[in-house]
Amino acid sequence: QVQLVESGGGLVQPGGSLTLSCAASGSIFSINYMGWYRQAPGKERELVASITNSDSTNYGDSVKGRFTISRDNAKNTVYLQMNSLKPEDTGVYYCNVRTRIIPTTRDIYWGQGTQVTVSA
């Protein structure tokens, strides 16, 4: 089993910044992928940013140029630096970890979610 603990969410004004972190622990042999997804009320969960074990990154179109994903392999931790936040960035942010290149359901793990609210 792998456990994910998220932190860093909160309330911020438009134009402000927040940094999220997600630390993985447990029976980890390898991590092939770490990512952040978010879900707003009434909407489907969407990809925010992801990073592979080769440091290849991918970002959702709405956050390109504003968010940066990074990882610390020694700490099994992924970060999401969020700048120039907008009200539409509001939602619950979930950390996602995959432990195989071709994962089954058993190889995919989700964090508990952390609330990010962007409002004046």
Salt bridges, closest charged atoms under 4 A:
GLU46 OE2 - ARG38 NE 2.89
ASP61 OD1 - LYS64 NZ 3.11
ASP89 OD1 - ARG38 NH1 2.95
ASP89 OD2 - ARG66 NH1 2.81
ASP107 OD2 - ARG100 NE 3.30
